[in-house]
Structures are given as C-alpha cells and as structure tokens.
Amino acid sequence: MGSTNGWRVYEHGAPAVFEEFSHPDLGDGELRVRVEYSSINYKDALALTGSGRIARSLPLIPGIDFAGEVTESSVSEFPTGTQVFGTGLGVGEEVNGGLARELVVPASRVLRIPERSSAREVMVLGTAGFTALLCIEALEQQANSREVVVTGSSGGVGSIAVSLLAQRGWEVTAISGSEEHHSKLRDLGASNVLGRDAVSEERKFGSEKWSNAVDCVGGDPLAGLLSRMGYGGIVAACGNAAGMSLNTSVLPFILRGVRLIGIDSVYVPIESRSNKWDALLEGFSGVEYDESWVTEVRLEDASDRASELISGGSSGRTLVRVAE
C-alpha cells in the first residue's frame, strides 16, 4: 500500500500534526506528484497553527502551493516525469495540498513548469507572486499615473510587488512596519520607504496623498489608505493580515472617484493561468529579488515558521523544501 509523511489538519482551531499516513489517504485525482517544494503563505500559516478555518474538509493536508514531478498519471497531458506546479484552485483548502512528500491532485489544478524554470524558482513566486502580478495588472489597466504605494511591503506579496513594479517603471513607495527591512526595500527598487504610521490615520477622509496602491494587509491600514487617496486613485486590495473589517466612509468613493478593486488569486480559471505565469516567470527573471528575502525550511519545520509568520516575525517568502 505504501506510506508517506507530511502535515495534516484534523480539526479547526487545533495545530496541524506532522505524521506518516498511507497513500490512500492522499485523496482522489489523476496525478500523483512527488513534491519537491512548497511554501508558507498567510493561509498556510493559519492552517498550520490552527489560527483560521482554512480547510473546507477534514482531515486535510495544507499547502496552497506545490511543485514537483509526476510519478503516476492517468491522463496524457501530464505523463510520468512531467514537472508540474499548482497555486490555489482549492489545493490545500478543498483538496489535499503541498505540505506532504506526495500529493494526489486533479489534473485540472496543475500547470507544467516551463523548461527554463525549476520547481524552486516557481515556488519563490508561488501564490504571492501570482497575486502581486494580478494587482499590478489591475493598476496598469486603469491607473492614470505611474506612482504607487505598497502596504505590507516586507511580506511575500508586497516584496514581490515592489520588485515587479519597479522593474516596470513605476515610482514605488513601500510601507513597512519593520525598519530593519527599509534598506532592503530600496534595494528591491522602492524610491521611498515609510513606516506603518503613514497609513494609520483614523480619519475617514483626509487630504490627498496617494495616487495608486497595492494593499496587502487590509483592516485599518487599508481604511487609512483609502482616506488619503487622490482623485481617481485606484487601490488593488489582496490581503487581510491586519484584519477583515474595513472602518471607512463612502466619501473617498463619491467625492474623489476612488476605486477599490478586490484581487482574488485562488479561482482564476486554469485556462488563463498559463499565459499569466509565463509572463510572470519571464518578467521576474530580470528582477533583483535578492535571496535574502527567501527563507528555506524543511518540511518538518514548517509549523515553527508558520508561527513566526503569524506573530509578524518573518519577511519575504518562505520556501518549504519537501523532498528528502
């Protein structure tokens, strides 16, 4: 029958358990994948620590990102030996995810890793990079200037967004509560770096300050950001680490024409993901995203790293080296 090991969530509110389990417990799907790399996003940190109701069915292997090699296949599109990856589409939420040595997954939720890339390179981006790209696309379709502020810029989405925006010619102001990262954000391409208090004002309608924004945190920082947006400003919002409530007013929207665009990276149809990922990987190849922004941990240590992320003690991207 065979067995593997990894993390499993058994109940909401309780930490995930690292254990050995049998292959039939991996679930249903046309592909069996030997996972080489995964990552820890905010959702994964919530699932691993029991801090949020991420799993839609229990028990469940968490991990919304994965990359590795197909070892068994019942579909011609992905023969044995194909390098594949997945981000979102319910992986690690509705079906088992990437924080285990092996994964059984529906073929409809995976893409091929391009020959010029590796499993590790794809996972450096993962859901964070894909989300950053979607935010930038939303701005580029509608923005009337090339000035942008990025909140939560020390995190995975934020740091990649700063890099990609700078590469595309935007003048980037990075907002980060971690002073130790300010010089590194400038190295990524930020023209200006400010502390968290730059978006912490409680007023629901303040003087105009920002032209466009990528908001990675939500909550009060997003409310403060909206109150200071200039006329016709656009905010692409993709995170909730600072809270899910939004205490604001309608004034920025009806007096300044501010547009708040919600960004979802989970359920983007698989048909449009391939082209977007090709563009993301090609564009990121020219970005100065220093390895100091990447922390790599063993599969067994994923929960400890997740606790650091929840407490705000981590920055950039966390890769999980799954392969033994």
C-alpha positions as CSV (number, residue, x, y, z in Angstrom):
1,M,0.0,0.0,0.0
2,G,2.9,2.4,0.8
3,S,3.1,5.5,3.0
4,T,4.4,9.0,3.1
5,N,4.5,11.8,5.6
6,G,3.5,15.4,6.0
7,W,1.2,17.8,7.8
8,R,-2.5,17.2,8.4
9,V,-5.2,19.3,9.8
10,Y,-7.8,17.3,11.8
11,E,-9.9,20.0,13.5
12,H,-10.4,23.7,13.2
13,G,-8.7,25.6,16.0
14,A,-6.1,23.0,16.6
15,P,-2.5,22.9,15.2
16,A,-1.7,20.6,12.2
17,V,0.0,17.3,13.0
18,F,3.2,16.0,11.3
19,E,2.8,12.3,10.8
20,E,3.1,9.3,8.5
21,F,0.0,8.2,6.6
22,S,-0.9,5.7,3.9
23,H,-1.1,6.5,0.2
24,P,-5.0,6.1,0.0
25,D,-5.2,9.0,2.4
26,L,-3.8,11.3,-0.2
27,G,-7.3,11.6,-1.9
28,D,-8.5,11.4,-5.4
29,G,-7.0,12.7,-8.7
30,E,-5.5,11.7,-12.0
31,L,-1.9,12.7,-10.9
32,R,0.4,11.5,-8.1
33,V,3.2,14.1,-7.6
34,R,6.4,13.8,-5.7
35,V,6.5,17.2,-4.1
36,E,9.9,19.0,-4.2
37,Y,9.0,22.4,-2.9
38,S,6.0,24.1,-1.3
39,S,5.7,27.5,0.5
40,I,4.1,29.1,3.5
41,N,1.6,31.8,2.7
42,Y,-0.6,33.5,5.2
43,K,-3.4,31.0,4.6
44,D,-0.9,28.1,5.2
45,A,0.3,29.7,8.4
46,L,-3.3,29.9,9.7
47,A,-3.9,26.3,8.8
48,L,-0.7,25.0,10.4
49,T,-1.1,26.9,13.6
50,G,-4.9,26.4,13.9
51,S,-5.5,30.1,13.8
52,G,-8.0,30.1,11.0
53,R,-10.6,27.9,9.3
54,I,-8.8,27.3,6.0
55,A,-9.6,23.7,5.5
56,R,-13.0,23.1,3.8
57,S,-12.9,19.4,4.6
58,L,-11.2,17.4,7.3
59,P,-8.7,15.8,7.6
60,L,-6.8,17.8,5.1
61,I,-3.1,18.3,4.1
62,P,-2.5,22.0,4.0
63,G,-0.3,23.9,1.5
64,I,-1.8,26.0,-1.3
65,D,1.4,25.9,-3.3
66,F,3.4,22.9,-4.6
67,A,5.9,22.0,-7.3
68,G,7.3,18.6,-8.2
69,E,7.4,15.6,-10.5
70,V,4.5,13.5,-11.7
71,T,5.2,9.8,-10.6
72,E,1.8,8.3,-11.7
73,S,-0.7,9.7,-14.3
74,S,-3.9,8.6,-15.9
75,V,-4.0,11.5,-18.4
76,S,-2.0,12.1,-21.5
77,E,-1.4,15.8,-20.8
78,F,0.9,15.1,-17.9
79,P,2.9,11.9,-18.4
80,T,5.1,10.4,-15.8
81,G,8.2,12.5,-15.3
82,T,6.5,15.8,-16.1
83,Q,7.5,18.7,-13.8
84,V,4.3,20.4,-12.6
85,F,3.1,23.0,-10.1
86,G,-0.1,24.4,-8.6
87,T,-1.2,27.5,-6.8
88,G,-4.7,28.0,-5.4
89,L,-7.7,26.5,-7.2
90,G,-8.7,24.9,-3.9
91,V,-5.5,23.0,-3.3
92,G,-4.7,23.0,0.4
93,E,-8.3,24.2,1.1
94,E,-10.8,21.9,-0.7
95,V,-8.4,19.1,-1.7
96,N,-5.1,18.0,-0.2
97,G,-2.2,20.4,-0.6
98,G,1.6,20.5,-0.9
99,L,2.9,20.2,2.6
100,A,3.5,16.4,2.3
101,R,6.1,14.4,0.4
102,E,3.5,13.2,-2.0
103,L,0.3,14.7,-3.4
104,V,-2.6,13.2,-5.4
105,V,-4.3,16.0,-7.3
106,P,-6.8,16.5,-10.1
107,A,-5.0,17.3,-13.4
108,S,-7.4,20.3,-13.8
109,R,-5.5,22.1,-11.0
110,V,-1.9,21.9,-12.2
111,L,0.4,23.6,-14.8
112,R,3.6,22.4,-16.4
113,I,6.8,24.0,-15.1
114,P,8.4,25.7,-18.1
115,E,11.7,24.1,-19.2
116,R,13.6,27.3,-18.4
117,S,12.4,27.2,-14.8
118,S,12.7,24.8,-11.8
119,A,10.4,23.8,-9.0
120,R,12.3,26.1,-6.6
121,E,12.1,29.1,-8.9
122,V,8.4,28.7,-9.4
123,M,7.8,28.4,-5.6
124,V,9.9,31.5,-4.9
125,L,6.9,33.2,-6.6
126,G,4.0,30.9,-5.8
127,T,0.7,32.3,-4.8
128,A,2.4,35.5,-3.5
129,G,4.0,36.3,-6.9
130,F,0.8,35.4,-8.8
131,T,-1.2,37.7,-6.5
132,A,1.3,40.5,-7.0
133,L,1.0,40.2,-10.8
134,L,-2.8,40.4,-10.7
135,C,-2.6,43.5,-8.5
136,I,-0.2,45.1,-11.0
137,E,-2.3,44.2,-14.0
138,A,-5.4,45.8,-12.3
139,L,-3.4,49.0,-11.8
140,E,-1.9,49.1,-15.3
141,Q,-5.3,48.6,-16.9
142,Q,-6.9,51.7,-15.2
143,A,-4.3,53.9,-13.5
144,N,-3.7,57.5,-14.7
145,S,-0.2,57.8,-13.2
146,R,2.8,55.6,-12.5
147,E,3.1,56.4,-8.8
148,V,2.1,53.7,-6.4
149,V,2.3,52.9,-2.7
150,V,2.6,49.3,-1.5
151,T,1.5,48.4,2.1
152,G,2.8,45.3,3.8
153,S,5.8,45.6,1.5
154,S,8.0,43.4,3.7
155,G,5.8,40.4,3.2
156,G,5.7,37.9,0.3
157,V,3.2,39.6,-1.9
158,G,4.4,43.1,-1.0
159,S,8.1,42.5,-1.6
160,I,7.5,40.8,-5.0
161,A,5.1,43.6,-5.9
162,V,7.7,46.2,-5.1
163,S,10.2,44.4,-7.3
164,L,7.9,43.9,-10.3
165,L,6.5,47.5,-10.1
166,A,10.0,49.0,-10.1
167,Q,11.0,46.8,-13.0
168,R,8.0,48.0,-15.0
169,G,8.9,51.7,-14.4
170,W,6.6,52.6,-11.5
171,E,7.7,55.0,-8.8
172,V,7.2,52.9,-5.7
173,T,6.7,54.0,-2.1
174,A,7.0,51.0,0.2
175,I,5.1,50.9,3.5
176,S,6.6,48.6,6.2
177,G,6.5,48.5,9.9
178,S,9.8,46.7,10.0
179,E,12.6,49.3,10.0
180,E,15.3,46.7,9.5
181,H,13.8,46.0,6.1
182,H,13.7,49.5,4.8
183,S,17.2,49.5,3.2
184,K,16.4,46.1,1.6
185,L,13.2,47.5,0.1
186,R,15.2,50.3,-1.5
187,D,17.4,47.6,-3.0
188,L,14.3,46.0,-4.5
189,G,13.5,49.2,-6.3
190,A,11.4,51.3,-3.9
191,S,12.1,55.1,-4.4
192,N,10.8,55.8,-0.9
193,V,10.2,53.7,2.2
194,L,7.9,54.8,5.1
195,G,6.8,53.3,8.4
196,R,3.4,51.9,9.2
197,D,2.2,55.1,10.6
198,A,2.0,56.6,7.1
199,V,-1.4,54.8,6.7
200,S,-2.5,54.6,10.3
201,E,-4.5,57.8,10.4
202,E,-8.0,57.3,11.8
203,R,-9.7,60.0,9.8
204,K,-12.2,58.6,7.2
205,F,-11.5,61.4,4.8
206,G,-8.1,63.2,4.8
207,S,-6.1,65.3,2.4
208,E,-5.0,63.7,-0.9
209,K,-1.6,61.9,-0.7
210,W,-1.5,58.7,-2.8
211,S,-2.2,58.1,-6.5
212,N,-2.4,54.3,-6.6
213,A,-1.9,51.5,-4.2
214,V,-1.4,47.8,-3.7
215,D,-2.7,46.9,-0.3
216,C,-1.5,43.6,1.1
217,V,-2.9,43.9,4.7
218,G,-6.5,45.1,4.8
219,G,-8.0,46.4,8.1
220,D,-7.2,49.8,9.5
221,P,-4.2,50.4,7.2
222,L,-6.5,50.0,4.2
223,A,-9.0,52.4,5.7
224,G,-6.2,54.9,6.3
225,L,-5.0,54.4,2.8
226,L,-8.5,55.0,1.2
227,S,-8.9,58.2,3.2
228,R,-5.8,59.7,1.6
229,M,-6.2,58.6,-2.0
230,G,-6.1,61.3,-4.6
231,Y,-8.8,61.9,-7.3
232,G,-9.3,58.9,-9.5
233,G,-7.0,56.8,-7.4
234,I,-7.0,53.0,-7.6
235,V,-6.4,50.5,-4.7
236,A,-5.8,46.9,-5.6
237,A,-6.6,45.0,-2.3
238,C,-5.4,41.4,-1.8
239,G,-4.8,40.8,1.9
240,N,-6.3,40.7,5.4
241,A,-3.4,40.2,7.8
242,A,-4.3,43.4,9.6
243,G,-8.0,42.5,9.9
244,M,-11.1,41.7,7.8
245,S,-13.1,44.7,8.9
246,L,-13.0,48.0,7.0
247,N,-13.9,51.1,9.0
248,T,-14.2,53.8,6.4
249,S,-16.7,56.1,4.7
250,V,-18.2,56.5,1.2
251,L,-16.5,59.9,0.8
252,P,-13.3,58.8,-1.0
253,F,-15.5,56.9,-3.5
254,I,-18.2,59.5,-4.2
255,L,-16.1,62.7,-3.8
256,R,-12.8,61.6,-5.4
257,G,-13.9,58.7,-7.6
258,V,-11.5,56.3,-5.7
259,R,-11.8,52.7,-7.0
260,L,-11.2,49.7,-4.6
261,I,-10.5,46.6,-6.6
262,G,-10.6,43.2,-4.9
263,I,-7.9,40.8,-6.1
264,D,-8.5,37.0,-5.9
265,S,-5.7,34.7,-7.0
266,V,-7.4,31.4,-5.9
267,Y,-10.0,30.9,-8.5
268,V,-8.5,32.5,-11.6
269,P,-9.5,29.9,-14.3
270,I,-6.8,27.4,-15.2
271,E,-7.2,28.4,-18.9
272,S,-5.9,32.0,-18.2
273,R,-3.2,31.0,-15.7
274,S,-0.7,29.6,-18.1
275,N,-0.2,32.9,-20.0
276,K,-0.1,34.9,-16.8
277,W,2.5,32.5,-15.3
278,D,4.6,32.7,-18.5
279,A,4.6,36.5,-18.2
280,L,5.4,36.4,-14.5
281,L,8.3,34.0,-14.8
282,E,9.7,35.9,-17.8
283,G,9.4,39.2,-16.1
284,F,10.7,38.1,-12.7
285,S,13.9,36.7,-14.3
286,G,15.1,40.2,-14.7
287,V,14.1,41.4,-11.2
288,E,16.7,42.0,-8.5
289,Y,14.9,39.9,-5.9
290,D,17.7,39.1,-3.5
291,E,17.9,35.6,-1.9
292,S,18.0,37.4,1.5
293,W,14.2,37.8,1.0
294,V,13.8,34.0,0.8
295,T,13.9,31.7,3.8
296,E,14.0,28.0,3.1
297,V,12.9,25.5,5.8
298,R,12.5,21.7,6.0
299,L,9.0,20.2,5.8
300,E,9.3,19.2,9.4
301,D,9.9,22.8,10.5
302,A,7.0,24.3,8.6
303,S,4.8,24.8,11.7
304,D,7.5,26.7,13.6
305,R,8.0,29.0,10.7
306,A,4.2,29.5,10.4
307,S,4.1,30.6,14.0
308,E,6.7,33.3,13.2
309,L,4.7,34.5,10.3
310,I,1.5,34.8,12.4
311,S,3.4,36.8,15.0
312,G,4.9,39.1,12.4
313,G,8.4,37.8,12.8
314,S,9.0,36.9,9.2
315,S,9.5,38.7,5.9
316,G,9.6,37.9,2.2
317,R,9.0,34.4,1.0
318,T,9.2,31.2,2.9
319,L,10.0,28.1,0.9
320,V,9.4,24.6,2.2
321,R,11.9,22.0,1.0
322,V,9.7,19.0,0.9
323,A,11.9,16.4,-0.9
324,E,14.1,14.5,1.4
